[in-house]
């Protein structure tokens, strides 16, 4: 996603001041009550050992360890709120932040403000995809020969020969890739559907020659290659390749040997396919040639005839892993193709518009839609998307920290889009979140496994200021604040003062 560099700012943590915490009246009452109880009981809770004398209790009467949870929790909450107020104050006016623990809302600032979510929109897409498509569903890419009798040894053809064209039929798999393309990504291993496996399956079927062509069929989805609501810069910057139900290597015909090479170039060294289905056919033609299978004609695009015979196929990883790849790597291509697949499954229309309608209805049916929120695409690249921190928090709480979505989020300092972030933070390895960045949008939402055992759900979305290192530091401060919850006041402030 498009970002913007900027200068660093002083961490809000450096501007904080220590605050003394007064012992609440209720604590004094508790202390008096505990003292009265101590007159009647011995150190082990039994009767006094002798008339007029009482053994000293094992825990001093005014020890902070005697503070009830109902007293310490509000103190910890108040401390956290004060810390989070600093983060919100350093953010643009159009910012929301929510934090909850076990469904109990601890903090909420502008929770229902409908904002541009950037890639936090993928949490909406993931929720709908799992609900509509099913967590165990797999995409299938297949190869068919025309005619019921077509196949190895059909008619008068020599054994192992396909007379005429062989059709490569796309099923919408966003992760159909060659090994070379998978290897070019910075982070490894990558979740993918190996195109080589399909070529191997054709060879295993006994095919040795195709007298016609490999014809790519991407007719499952419409021919619109990019969402209509996107700014042209996303196309020019190669944020994704052209969308198709049949696309290999994200429908790029050329790519660098290593993804890091893209960072040093003004124009990415990615070449989008003019026709993704034809490109897929050319990739398969080459893979077959490498396996000694002759294809007489040039690769082409077209529609497979009805009643063809399936020769071979390759299935994608299950949907739960497709969703994980999308969230962990913030894969825009996967997100947009998921939306088209939802449209196709619901209405037979493999379009962004049809898919967005399905996403909207699904969120309404699940009781997750809020006033002012809106889905315009699957990835969050378009600025017509709107969501709120409360909506994102509901999605996360519904999914749970150990569910498919929670388990698919990038881990601070360790994986996905958070690999290089939070490296010096207390939240490293404990914060799992979906990132989101556009030129004037930054977002971070997910879960934090606090040091003392609590699991916190949080959502932070900020609009209206050019994204810079300032926001990275704010989000790291947010992680540091959450990971120590419920950190109450220092015990020395609660202990009785010596006379």
VOPAGU-2260 file (C-alpha; in pm, 1 decimal, decimal comma):
REM VOPAGU-2260
SITE   aa  ch    i         X         Y         Z
SITE  UNK   A    0       0,0       0,0       0,0
SITE  UNK   A    1     111,5     350,0     -66,2
SITE  UNK   A    2     283,7     506,2     232,0
SITE  UNK   A    3     462,4     828,6     307,3
SITE  UNK   A    4     792,6     882,0     482,9
SITE  UNK   A    5     826,6    1145,9     752,6
SITE  UNK   A    6    1031,9    1266,5    1043,3
SITE  UNK   A    7    1031,3    1098,7    1380,3
SITE  UNK   A    8     864,7    1260,6    1678,6
SITE  UNK   A    9     919,9    1229,8    2049,5
SITE  UNK   A   10     748,4     924,0    2187,4
SITE  UNK   A   11     439,3    1008,4    2392,7
SITE  UNK   A   12     587,6     791,7    2665,0
SITE  UNK   A   13     863,3    1051,2    2713,7
SITE  UNK   A   14     606,1    1322,0    2780,6
SITE  UNK   A   15     419,7    1137,4    3050,5
SITE  UNK   A   16     437,9    1238,6    3417,0
SITE  UNK   A   17     404,9    1018,0    3716,8
SITE  UNK   A   18      76,7    1059,6    3901,8
SITE  UNK   A   19      24,1     984,9    4264,3
SITE  UNK   A   20    -274,6     762,1    4330,5
SITE  UNK   A   21    -479,1     834,6    4639,0
SITE  UNK   A   22    -603,7     538,2    4837,0
SITE  UNK   A   23    -980,3     522,5    4778,5
SITE  UNK   A   24   -1219,3     552,2    5070,2
SITE  UNK   A   25   -1328,6     196,3    5005,2
SITE  UNK   A   26    -972,0      79,9    5074,2
SITE  UNK   A   27    -975,9     250,4    5410,1
SITE  UNK   A   28   -1303,1      77,0    5492,2
SITE  UNK   A   29   -1151,7    -252,6    5386,7
SITE  UNK   A   30    -851,9    -191,7    5611,0
SITE  UNK   A   31   -1069,4    -108,7    5913,2
SITE  UNK   A   32   -1282,6    -414,3    5854,1
SITE  UNK   A   33    -975,9    -633,6    5820,5
SITE  UNK   A   34    -834,7    -492,6    6144,3
SITE  UNK   A   35   -1153,3    -571,0    6332,0
SITE  UNK   A   36   -1146,0    -922,0    6198,2
SITE  UNK   A   37    -789,5    -963,7    6314,4
SITE  UNK   A   38    -897,0    -919,8    6682,3
SITE  UNK   A   39   -1109,2   -1232,6    6663,2
SITE  UNK   A   40    -890,2   -1459,9    6450,8
SITE  UNK   A   41    -542,1   -1599,4    6481,3
SITE  UNK   A   42    -280,6   -1606,2    6206,6
SITE  UNK   A   43    -426,0   -1925,1    6061,1
SITE  UNK   A   44    -785,5   -1798,9    6069,0
SITE  UNK   A   45    -869,1   -1992,0    6391,8
SITE  UNK   A   46    -950,5   -1864,3    6740,3
SITE  UNK   A   47    -710,1   -1641,2    6932,4
SITE  UNK   A   48    -444,3   -1841,4    7112,5
SITE  UNK   A   49    -506,9   -1679,5    7449,1
SITE  UNK   A   50    -755,9   -1443,6    7611,5
SITE  UNK   A   51    -652,1   -1084,5    7547,3
SITE  UNK   A   52    -374,2   -1173,0    7301,3
SITE  UNK   A   53    -382,5   -1211,8    6924,9
SITE  UNK   A   54    -114,2   -1369,7    6701,9
SITE  UNK   A   55      15,2   -1138,6    6425,7
SITE  UNK   A   56    -146,9   -1217,9    6090,1
SITE  UNK   A   57      76,9   -1375,5    5821,1
SITE  UNK   A   58     -20,0   -1094,9    5582,0
SITE  UNK   A   59     -17,4    -745,5    5736,8
SITE  UNK   A   60    -363,0    -597,9    5774,6
SITE  UNK   A   61    -283,1    -302,7    5547,2
SITE  UNK   A   62     -89,2    -503,8    5288,3
SITE  UNK   A   63    -182,7    -420,1    4927,4
SITE  UNK   A   64    -223,5    -795,3    4875,0
SITE  UNK   A   65    -549,2    -767,5    5066,9
SITE  UNK   A   66    -697,7    -529,1    4805,9
SITE  UNK   A   67    -996,2    -694,5    4640,9
SITE  UNK   A   68   -1006,6    -734,4    4262,8
SITE  UNK   A   69   -1303,2    -498,6    4250,4
SITE  UNK   A   70   -1073,1    -228,1    4389,0
SITE  UNK   A   71    -756,8    -300,1    4186,3
SITE  UNK   A   72    -936,2    -335,1    3851,5
SITE  UNK   A   73   -1071,9      22,6    3842,9
SITE  UNK   A   74    -729,5     155,1    3938,1
SITE  UNK   A   75    -564,0     -39,2    3655,3
SITE  UNK   A   76    -835,5      72,1    3412,0
SITE  UNK   A   77    -789,2     435,7    3509,3
SITE  UNK   A   78    -413,7     411,7    3459,0
SITE  UNK   A   79    -458,5     253,3    3115,7
SITE  UNK   A   80    -711,3     519,1    3011,9
SITE  UNK   A   81    -468,1     793,8    3105,6
SITE  UNK   A   82    -196,9     629,8    2895,0
SITE  UNK   A   83    -429,1     585,4    2596,0
SITE  UNK   A   84    -552,7     942,9    2619,9
SITE  UNK   A   85    -197,3    1052,2    2541,8
SITE  UNK   A   86    -197,1     841,7    2223,9
SITE  UNK   A   87    -531,4     977,0    2106,0
SITE  UNK   A   88    -422,1    1334,3    2182,2
SITE  UNK   A   89    -116,5    1285,7    1959,5
SITE  UNK   A   90    -332,3    1149,2    1676,5
SITE  UNK   A   91    -541,3    1341,9    1420,5
SITE  UNK   A   92    -892,8    1453,9    1525,3
SITE  UNK   A   93   -1041,5    1182,0    1303,1
SITE  UNK   A   94    -914,0     895,6    1517,3
SITE  UNK   A   95   -1090,3     615,8    1698,7
SITE  UNK   A   96    -951,0     377,5    1959,1
SITE  UNK   A   97   -1123,8      98,3    2148,5
SITE  UNK   A   98    -985,7    -153,0    2396,9
SITE  UNK   A   99   -1174,9    -436,5    2562,8
SITE  UNK   A  100   -1091,1    -726,0    2792,5
SITE  UNK   A  101   -1308,9   -1034,3    2770,5
SITE  UNK   A  102   -1584,0    -832,2    2605,2
SITE  UNK   A  103   -1569,6    -560,3    2872,8
SITE  UNK   A  104   -1497,6    -224,7    2711,5
SITE  UNK   A  105   -1213,9     -58,1    2898,8
SITE  UNK   A  106   -1153,1     234,3    2665,4
SITE  UNK   A  107   -1347,4     399,8    2383,7
SITE  UNK   A  108   -1272,3     723,9    2200,6
SITE  UNK   A  109   -1489,0     797,5    1896,6
SITE  UNK   A  110   -1575,5     427,4    1879,5
SITE  UNK   A  111   -1855,6     469,5    1623,4
SITE  UNK   A  112   -1681,3     722,3    1398,5
SITE  UNK   A  113   -1690,5     583,3    1042,6
SITE  UNK   A  114   -1338,0     613,7     904,3
SITE  UNK   A  115   -1137,2     496,2     604,7
SITE  UNK   A  116    -991,5     168,1     736,5
SITE  UNK   A  117    -718,0      99,6     477,5
SITE  UNK   A  118    -624,2    -269,5     505,4
SITE  UNK   A  119    -828,7    -317,5     822,3
SITE  UNK   A  120   -1106,0    -365,9     564,4
SITE  UNK   A  121    -954,2    -711,4     509,6
SITE  UNK   A  122   -1092,3    -812,9     850,8
SITE  UNK   A  123   -1440,8    -749,8     711,0
SITE  UNK   A  124   -1355,6    -944,6     394,6
SITE  UNK   A  125   -1212,2   -1234,6     594,7
SITE  UNK   A  126   -1519,9   -1257,4     817,1
SITE  UNK   A  127   -1754,7   -1268,3     517,5
SITE  UNK   A  128   -1535,2   -1514,1     323,5
SITE  UNK   A  129   -1524,6   -1766,4     606,4
SITE  UNK   A  130   -1899,8   -1732,5     657,9
SITE  UNK   A  131   -2000,2   -1745,7     289,3
SITE  UNK   A  132   -1736,8   -1972,4     134,9
SITE  UNK   A  133   -1653,6   -2197,3     429,6
SITE  UNK   A  134   -1326,3   -2244,4     614,5
SITE  UNK   A  135   -1242,3   -2576,6     446,9
SITE  UNK   A  136   -1340,1   -2486,3      89,5
SITE  UNK   A  137   -1066,8   -2512,6    -175,7
SITE  UNK   A  138   -1035,7   -2346,8    -515,1
SITE  UNK   A  139    -994,4   -2589,4    -806,1
SITE  UNK   A  140    -804,7   -2517,2   -1127,0
SITE  UNK   A  141    -867,9   -2787,0   -1385,6
SITE  UNK   A  142    -766,3   -2896,5   -1732,2
SITE  UNK   A  143   -1035,0   -3034,4   -1965,2
SITE  UNK   A  144   -1042,6   -3170,2   -2319,0
SITE  UNK   A  145   -1348,0   -3106,5   -2538,6
SITE  UNK   A  146   -1594,5   -3387,2   -2605,7
SITE  UNK   A  147   -1694,6   -3670,7   -2378,4
SITE  UNK   A  148   -1451,8   -3905,7   -2549,9
SITE  UNK   A  149   -1152,2   -3676,0   -2555,9
SITE  UNK   A  150    -847,2   -3784,0   -2365,2
SITE  UNK   A  151    -548,1   -4007,2   -2380,0
SITE  UNK   A  152    -593,8   -4255,7   -2661,6
SITE  UNK   A  153    -928,2   -4108,4   -2775,5
SITE  UNK   A  154   -1048,7   -4198,3   -3125,4
SITE  UNK   A  155    -776,6   -4268,1   -3379,8
SITE  UNK   A  156    -523,2   -4050,9   -3198,7
SITE  UNK   A  157    -206,4   -4218,1   -3074,5
SITE  UNK   A  158    -202,6   -4312,8   -2708,1
SITE  UNK   A  159    -120,6   -4009,9   -2493,0
SITE  UNK   A  160    -232,1   -3755,2   -2755,0
SITE  UNK   A  161    -502,6   -3491,1   -2713,4
SITE  UNK   A  162    -654,9   -3405,3   -3049,4
SITE  UNK   A  163    -724,5   -3033,7   -3061,3
SITE  UNK   A  164    -711,2   -2782,6   -2777,0
SITE  UNK   A  165    -670,4   -2846,7   -2405,1
SITE  UNK   A  166    -852,3   -2597,6   -2181,6
SITE  UNK   A  167    -711,0   -2456,6   -1856,8
SITE  UNK   A  168   -1016,2   -2351,1   -1654,8
SITE  UNK   A  169    -969,5   -2103,4   -1371,7
SITE  UNK   A  170   -1155,7   -2142,8   -1043,6
SITE  UNK   A  171   -1055,9   -1807,9    -895,2
SITE  UNK   A  172    -752,2   -1930,9    -700,3
SITE  UNK   A  173    -557,1   -1616,8    -595,1
SITE  UNK   A  174    -251,1   -1820,2    -493,9
SITE  UNK   A  175    -185,8   -2011,6    -818,5
SITE  UNK   A  176     187,9   -1953,4    -859,6
SITE  UNK   A  177     508,5   -2097,3    -996,4
SITE  UNK   A  178     793,6   -2189,4    -766,0
SITE  UNK   A  179    1005,6   -1904,7    -901,7
SITE  UNK   A  180     737,6   -1649,5    -816,7
SITE  UNK   A  181     691,4   -1790,7    -467,0
SITE  UNK   A  182    1067,9   -1778,8    -410,0
SITE  UNK   A  183    1091,7   -1408,3    -500,3
SITE  UNK   A  184     895,5   -1296,3    -191,8
SITE  UNK   A  185    1094,4   -1157,8      98,9
SITE  UNK   A  186     920,9   -1355,7     370,4
SITE  UNK   A  187     926,4   -1734,0     356,1
SITE  UNK   A  188     761,2   -1978,2     351,1
SITE  UNK   A  189     464,1   -1853,4     148,0
SITE  UNK   A  190     122,4   -2019,1     121,8
SITE  UNK   A  191      63,9   -2102,9    -245,7
SITE  UNK   A  192     -89,6   -2342,9    -497,9
SITE  UNK   A  193     200,5   -2477,2    -709,7
SITE  UNK   A  194     138,3   -2448,6   -1082,7
SITE  UNK   A  195     399,4   -2720,3   -1128,0
SITE  UNK   A  196     165,5   -2964,2    -950,6
SITE  UNK   A  197     -90,4   -2919,1   -1227,6
SITE  UNK   A  198     170,4   -2986,3   -1497,0
SITE  UNK   A  199     280,5   -3296,5   -1305,9
SITE  UNK   A  200     -80,1   -3417,9   -1290,2
SITE  UNK   A  201    -115,9   -3381,2   -1668,1
SITE  UNK   A  202     200,8   -3582,1   -1720,2
SITE  UNK   A  203      78,7   -3844,4   -1473,6
SITE  UNK   A  204    -242,8   -3874,3   -1677,3
SITE  UNK   A  205     -29,2   -4004,7   -1963,4
SITE  UNK   A  206     -52,9   -3703,6   -2192,0
SITE  UNK   A  207     247,0   -3670,2   -2424,4
SITE  UNK   A  208     119,2   -3444,0   -2700,3
SITE  UNK   A  209    -152,5   -3182,7   -2759,6
SITE  UNK   A  210    -213,7   -3120,7   -3129,7
SITE  UNK   A  211    -389,8   -2790,1   -3059,0
SITE  UNK   A  212    -326,6   -2519,8   -2799,8
SITE  UNK   A  213    -350,2   -2462,6   -2427,1
SITE  UNK   A  214    -649,6   -2227,8   -2396,4
SITE  UNK   A  215    -694,6   -2033,3   -2072,3
SITE  UNK   A  216   -1052,9   -1987,2   -1950,3
SITE  UNK   A  217   -1112,2   -1710,3   -1693,8
SITE  UNK   A  218   -1485,1   -1676,0   -1761,5
SITE  UNK   A  219   -1584,7   -1752,5   -1401,7
SITE  UNK   A  220   -1538,4   -1382,0   -1320,4
SITE  UNK   A  221   -1605,9   -1062,8   -1513,5
SITE  UNK   A  222   -1341,7    -890,5   -1727,0
SITE  UNK   A  223   -1294,7    -582,0   -1504,4
SITE  UNK   A  224    -932,2    -600,5   -1399,9
SITE  UNK   A  225    -934,4    -345,4   -1116,2
SITE  UNK   A  226   -1212,7    -213,1    -888,3
SITE  UNK   A  227   -1383,6      88,5   -1042,5
SITE  UNK   A  228   -1352,7     288,4    -718,4
SITE  UNK   A  229    -972,5     278,5    -707,3
SITE  UNK   A  230    -740,5     568,3    -777,5
SITE  UNK   A  231    -529,6     515,7   -1091,3
SITE  UNK   A  232    -210,0     529,7    -887,1
SITE  UNK   A  233    -276,6     184,9    -742,0
SITE  UNK   A  234    -278,1      40,1   -1092,3
SITE  UNK   A  235      33,2     236,0   -1193,1
SITE  UNK   A  236     216,8     131,3    -874,9
SITE  UNK   A  237     133,9    -236,6    -935,7
SITE  UNK   A  238     -38,0    -272,9    -600,1
SITE  UNK   A  239    -197,4    -581,8    -753,3
SITE  UNK   A  240    -198,2    -751,4   -1091,0
SITE  UNK   A  241    -505,9    -757,7   -1315,6
SITE  UNK   A  242    -791,5    -951,6   -1157,4
SITE  UNK   A  243    -906,0   -1272,0   -1325,1
SITE  UNK   A  244   -1056,2   -1607,8   -1233,5
SITE  UNK   A  245    -747,6   -1753,1   -1403,5
SITE  UNK   A  246    -428,9   -1573,5   -1307,2
SITE  UNK   A  247     -84,2   -1721,0   -1245,7
SITE  UNK   A  248     175,3   -1528,6   -1042,9
SITE  UNK   A  249     -78,3   -1256,0    -960,8
SITE  UNK   A  250    -115,9   -1215,1   -1340,9
SITE  UNK   A  251     231,6   -1062,6   -1377,8
SITE  UNK   A  252     426,7   -1175,3   -1683,0
SITE  UNK   A  253     759,0   -1055,2   -1539,0
SITE  UNK   A  254     889,6   -1003,7   -1185,2
SITE  UNK   A  255    1231,4    -955,7   -1018,7
SITE  UNK   A  256    1424,3   -1249,6    -882,8
SITE  UNK   A  257    1388,3   -1099,0    -536,1
SITE  UNK   A  258    1109,4    -874,6    -411,9
SITE  UNK   A  259    1362,1    -643,2    -245,3
SITE  UNK   A  260    1462,8    -518,7    -591,5
SITE  UNK   A  261    1128,0    -338,5    -615,8
SITE  UNK   A  262    1218,8    -103,8    -332,5
SITE  UNK   A  263    1504,1      57,2    -528,3
SITE  UNK   A  264    1299,5     132,5    -839,1
SITE  UNK   A  265    1065,2     421,4    -906,8
SITE  UNK   A  266     855,7     200,8   -1135,4
SITE  UNK   A  267     812,9    -156,1   -1009,6
SITE  UNK   A  268     973,4    -425,8   -1222,9
SITE  UNK   A  269     637,8    -602,5   -1245,6
SITE  UNK   A  270     470,8    -639,0   -1582,6
SITE  UNK   A  271      91,8    -699,1   -1573,3
SITE  UNK   A  272     -52,0    -942,0   -1825,1
SITE  UNK   A  273    -259,1    -791,2   -2104,3
SITE  UNK   A  274    -472,8   -1106,0   -2087,0
SITE  UNK   A  275    -431,8   -1302,9   -1761,2
SITE  UNK   A  276    -595,3   -1619,0   -1900,0
SITE  UNK   A  277    -366,5   -1628,4   -2203,3
SITE  UNK   A  278     -67,0   -1566,9   -1977,7
SITE  UNK   A  279    -171,1   -1860,3   -1758,8
SITE  UNK   A  280    -195,0   -2076,5   -2069,5
SITE  UNK   A  281     156,1   -1974,4   -2172,6
SITE  UNK   A  282     294,3   -2063,4   -1829,1
SITE  UNK   A  283     136,1   -2407,5   -1846,7
SITE  UNK   A  284     262,9   -2457,0   -2203,3
SITE  UNK   A  285     618,3   -2391,7   -2084,7
SITE  UNK   A  286     582,3   -2618,8   -1782,5
SITE  UNK   A  287     455,7   -2899,6   -2004,6
SITE  UNK   A  288     746,6   -2852,9   -2245,6
SITE  UNK   A  289     984,6   -2887,0   -1949,3
SITE  UNK   A  290     823,4   -3225,3   -1884,8
SITE  UNK   A  291     860,8   -3344,3   -2239,2
SITE  UNK   A  292     496,9   -3281,5   -2338,9
SITE  UNK   A  293     455,8   -3130,6   -2685,2
SITE  UNK   A  294     198,9   -2855,6   -2746,7
SITE  UNK   A  295     165,5   -2778,6   -3117,2
SITE  UNK   A  296     -25,6   -2448,0   -3103,4
SITE  UNK   A  297      44,0   -2112,6   -2932,6
SITE  UNK   A  298    -123,4   -2030,2   -2597,5
SITE  UNK   A  299    -461,5   -1859,0   -2621,6
SITE  UNK   A  300    -762,3   -1742,4   -2420,3
SITE  UNK   A  301   -1117,1   -1868,0   -2465,7
SITE  UNK   A  302   -1406,8   -2050,8   -2301,7
SITE  UNK   A  303   -1408,5   -2424,2   -2247,4
SITE  UNK   A  304   -1694,5   -2605,3   -2423,0
SITE  UNK   A  305   -1962,4   -2769,7   -2212,0
SITE  UNK   A  306   -1932,7   -3142,2   -2152,7
SITE  UNK   A  307   -1553,3   -3157,7   -2160,6
SITE  UNK   A  308   -1359,7   -3433,7   -1991,3
SITE  UNK   A  309   -1141,9   -3342,5   -1693,4
SITE  UNK   A  310    -784,3   -3451,8   -1748,4
SITE  UNK   A  311    -618,4   -3312,0   -1434,1
SITE  UNK   A  312    -662,8   -3055,0   -1160,0
SITE  UNK   A  313    -490,5   -2882,9    -871,2
SITE  UNK   A  314    -660,1   -2765,5    -551,2
SITE  UNK   A  315    -563,6   -2466,0    -343,0
SITE  UNK   A  316    -494,6   -2476,6      30,7
SITE  UNK   A  317    -818,6   -2459,8     235,9
SITE  UNK   A  318    -991,8   -2123,5     271,8
SITE  UNK   A  319    -864,7   -2081,4     627,7
SITE  UNK   A  320    -508,4   -2074,0     489,3
SITE  UNK   A  321    -604,0   -1844,9     201,6
SITE  UNK   A  322    -747,5   -1604,1     459,6
SITE  UNK   A  323    -433,3   -1636,4     669,2
SITE  UNK   A  324    -215,6   -1542,9     372,3
SITE  UNK   A  325    -437,1   -1242,4     300,6
SITE  UNK   A  326    -428,1   -1110,9     658,6
SITE  UNK   A  327     -70,2   -1195,2     749,1
SITE  UNK   A  328      77,5   -1050,1     428,3
SITE  UNK   A  329    -201,3    -794,1     365,7
SITE  UNK   A  330    -242,1    -938,5      16,5
SITE  UNK   A  331    -463,8    -704,2    -185,5
SITE  UNK   A  332    -493,7    -946,5    -479,0
SITE  UNK   A  333    -626,2   -1224,6    -258,8
SITE  UNK   A  334    -874,4    -988,9     -93,1
SITE  UNK   A  335   -1020,4    -865,9    -421,6
SITE  UNK   A  336   -1051,4   -1214,1    -568,5
SITE  UNK   A  337   -1224,9   -1336,1    -251,1
SITE  UNK   A  338   -1487,0   -1067,2    -303,6
SITE  UNK   A  339   -1543,3   -1174,4    -664,7
SITE  UNK   A  340   -1574,9   -1537,3    -556,3
SITE  UNK   A  341   -1839,1   -1444,3    -298,3
SITE  UNK   A  342   -2032,6   -1266,7    -572,2
SITE  UNK   A  343   -2005,9   -1570,8    -798,4
SITE  UNK   A  344   -2116,3   -1815,3    -529,2
SITE  UNK   A  345   -2416,8   -1604,1    -430,2
SITE  UNK   A  346   -2544,9   -1486,7    -767,5
SITE  UNK   A  347   -2332,1   -1633,2   -1044,3
SITE  UNK   A  348   -2179,6   -1287,4   -1098,3
SITE  UNK   A  349   -1806,7   -1285,5   -1035,9
SITE  UNK   A  350   -1774,9    -909,8    -997,2
SITE  UNK   A  351   -1656,8    -671,3    -727,2
SITE  UNK   A  352   -2000,9    -509,5    -713,1
SITE  UNK   A  353   -2179,5    -843,3    -662,6
SITE  UNK   A  354   -1925,5    -950,6    -403,0
SITE  UNK   A  355   -1952,4    -627,7    -206,6
SITE  UNK   A  356   -2328,3    -676,5    -187,0
SITE  UNK   A  357   -2269,5   -1021,7     -39,8
SITE  UNK   A  358   -2022,0    -881,6     213,3
SITE  UNK   A  359   -2270,9    -612,3     316,4
SITE  UNK   A  360   -2559,2    -857,1     359,6
SITE  UNK   A  361   -2339,2   -1096,4     553,0
SITE  UNK   A  362   -2226,8    -829,1     797,7
SITE  UNK   A  363   -2589,8    -725,3     848,1
SITE  UNK   A  364   -2698,5   -1084,7     905,9
SITE  UNK   A  365   -2423,3   -1134,9    1162,9
SITE  UNK   A  366   -2527,2    -815,8    1344,0
SITE  UNK   A  367   -2190,6    -653,8    1274,2
SITE  UNK   A  368   -2296,6    -367,7    1046,9
SITE  UNK   A  369   -2302,7     -16,9    1194,8
SITE  UNK   A  370   -2448,3     311,0    1075,4
SITE  UNK   A  371   -2210,5     482,3     835,9
SITE  UNK   A  372   -1994,4     174,9     771,1
SITE  UNK   A  373   -1957,2      61,0     413,0
SITE  UNK   A  374   -1766,9    -192,0     204,1
SITE  UNK   A  375   -1653,2     -74,5    -138,6
SITE  UNK   A  376   -1387,1    -337,3    -214,2
SITE  UNK   A  377   -1210,7    -628,1     -47,1
SITE  UNK   A  378    -864,1    -490,5      17,5
SITE  UNK   A  379    -932,0    -146,1     163,2
SITE  UNK   A  380    -731,8      33,1    -104,7
SITE  UNK   A  381   -1032,7     239,9    -211,5
SITE  UNK   A  382   -1115,2     545,5      -2,4
SITE  UNK   A  383   -1490,8     476,3     -27,2
SITE  UNK   A  384   -1464,5     207,6     243,4
SITE  UNK   A  385   -1582,1     307,4     590,0
SITE  UNK   A  386   -1561,3     124,4     918,6
SITE  UNK   A  387   -1537,1     202,3    1288,9
SITE  UNK   A  388   -1319,4      83,2    1573,4
SITE  UNK   A  389   -1622,1     -64,5    1746,4
SITE  UNK   A  390   -1713,8    -264,4    1435,1
SITE  UNK   A  391   -1359,1    -397,7    1402,6
SITE  UNK   A  392   -1354,2    -488,0    1772,3
SITE  UNK   A  393   -1681,5    -676,6    1733,2
SITE  UNK   A  394   -1537,9    -870,5    1441,1
SITE  UNK   A  395   -1230,4    -961,5    1644,0
SITE  UNK   A  396   -1423,7   -1055,9    1957,7
SITE  UNK   A  397   -1662,8   -1268,7    1751,3
SITE  UNK   A  398   -1368,9   -1450,9    1590,5
SITE  UNK   A  399   -1177,7   -1487,7    1916,8
SITE  UNK   A  400    -802,2   -1458,0    1969,6
SITE  UNK   A  401    -740,5   -1824,3    1884,7
SITE  UNK   A  402    -986,1   -1856,9    1596,2
SITE  UNK   A  403    -914,4   -1848,4    1223,4
SITE  UNK   A  404    -887,5   -1470,3    1206,5
SITE  UNK   A  405    -697,9   -1429,7    1533,8
SITE  UNK   A  406    -454,7   -1702,0    1433,1
SITE  UNK   A  407    -402,1   -1541,1    1091,6
SITE  UNK   A  408    -282,3   -1201,8    1210,9
SITE  UNK   A  409      77,6   -1087,1    1180,9
SITE  UNK   A  410     279,3   -1121,3    1502,6
SITE  UNK   A  411     470,1    -818,1    1629,3
SITE  UNK   A  412     840,0    -843,3    1547,3
SITE  UNK   A  413     804,5   -1194,3    1408,6
SITE  UNK   A  414     579,6   -1243,1    1104,4
SITE  UNK   A  415     395,1   -1090,6     810,9
SITE  UNK   A  416     355,8    -715,1     788,5
SITE  UNK   A  417     477,5    -676,5    1149,1
SITE  UNK   A  418     806,7    -860,6    1096,8
SITE  UNK   A  419    1017,6    -545,7    1118,6
SITE  UNK   A  420     804,6    -360,4    1371,7
SITE  UNK   A  421     792,7    -372,1    1754,7
SITE  UNK   A  422    1145,5    -512,7    1760,6
SITE  UNK   A  423    1234,6    -319,0    2079,2
SITE  UNK   A  424     885,6    -322,5    2226,6
SITE  UNK   A  425     752,1    -517,1    2522,0
SITE  UNK   A  426     472,9    -622,2    2286,3
SITE  UNK   A  427     707,1    -819,0    2058,1
SITE  UNK   A  428     563,7   -1168,2    2016,7
SITE  UNK   A  429     258,3   -1074,6    2224,2
SITE  UNK   A  430      69,8    -846,1    1986,7
SITE  UNK   A  431    -110,0    -991,6    1682,1
SITE  UNK   A  432    -271,8    -742,6    1450,1
SITE  UNK   A  433    -389,3    -634,1    1106,9
SITE  UNK   A  434    -202,7    -332,8     979,3
SITE  UNK   A  435    -341,7     -67,1     747,8
SITE  UNK   A  436    -167,0     213,8     563,0
SITE  UNK   A  437    -265,1     464,9     297,4
SITE  UNK   A  438    -119,4     810,5     239,2
SITE  UNK   A  439    -337,2     967,1     509,8
SITE  UNK   A  440    -465,2     657,2     688,5
SITE  UNK   A  441    -304,7     431,4     945,2
SITE  UNK   A  442    -466,4     149,1    1137,8
SITE  UNK   A  443    -372,1    -134,0    1369,6
SITE  UNK   A  444    -626,8    -375,5    1518,0
SITE  UNK   A  445    -595,2    -710,6    1688,3
SITE  UNK   A  446    -514,6    -883,4    2015,0
SITE  UNK   A  447    -251,6    -847,8    2286,8
SITE  UNK   A  448    -150,1   -1127,3    2524,6
SITE  UNK   A  449     -67,3    -922,6    2832,3
SITE  UNK   A  450     220,0   -1025,2    3056,8
SITE  UNK   A  451     -13,3   -1095,1    3349,8
SITE  UNK   A  452    -242,5   -1318,0    3144,3
SITE  UNK   A  453    -520,4   -1090,6    3018,3
SITE  UNK   A  454    -607,9   -1093,8    2647,0
SITE  UNK   A  455    -702,0    -750,2    2515,7
SITE  UNK   A  456    -884,5    -666,3    2192,9
SITE  UNK   A  457    -798,7    -330,5    2040,6
SITE  UNK   A  458    -866,1    -121,7    1730,8
SITE  UNK   A  459    -690,1     200,9    1631,5
SITE  UNK   A  460    -776,7     388,8    1309,7
SITE  UNK   A  461    -649,1     739,0    1227,8
SITE  UNK   A  462    -740,4     952,7     924,7
SITE  UNK   A  463    -632,6    1292,8     799,7
SITE  UNK   A  464    -259,8    1325,3     847,2
SITE  UNK   A  465      23,5    1214,0     622,8
SITE  UNK   A  466     152,5     884,2     757,0
SITE  UNK   A  467     505,6     899,1     897,2
SITE  UNK   A  468     729,8     738,9    1159,2
SITE  UNK   A  469     521,9     927,7    1416,0
SITE  UNK   A  470     239,0     678,1    1379,1
SITE  UNK   A  471     470,3     379,8    1403,3
SITE  UNK   A  472     591,6     512,3    1738,1
SITE  UNK   A  473     237,2     582,6    1854,1
SITE  UNK   A  474     135,3     227,2    1772,8
SITE  UNK   A  475     438,8      86,4    1950,2
SITE  UNK   A  476     348,2     296,8    2255,1
SITE  UNK   A  477      -4,2     155,5    2230,0
SITE  UNK   A  478     132,5    -198,2    2232,2
SITE  UNK   A  479     355,0    -120,4    2531,3
SITE  UNK   A  480      58,2      19,1    2724,4
SITE  UNK   A  481    -163,7    -279,1    2655,0
SITE  UNK   A  482      87,6    -555,3    2720,2
SITE  UNK   A  483     137,5    -455,7    3086,5
SITE  UNK   A  484    -236,0    -442,5    3168,4
SITE  UNK   A  485    -361,5    -468,4    3442,5
SITE  UNK   A  486     -67,8    -276,7    3579,0
SITE  UNK   A  487    -193,9     -95,1    3885,4
SITE  UNK   A  488     -18,3     170,5    4089,9
SITE  UNK   A  489     315,7      78,1    4249,9
SITE  UNK   A  490     262,8    -118,1    4571,0
SITE  UNK   A  491     465,8     134,6    4770,9
SITE  UNK   A  492     194,2     392,2    4704,2
SITE  UNK   A  493     -70,5     168,7    4860,8
SITE  UNK   A  494     117,9      53,5    5169,4
SITE  UNK   A  495      56,4     240,2    5497,0
SITE  UNK   A  496     307,0     511,8    5573,5
SITE  UNK   A  497     535,1     458,8    5872,9
SITE  UNK   A  498     487,7     716,5    6148,2
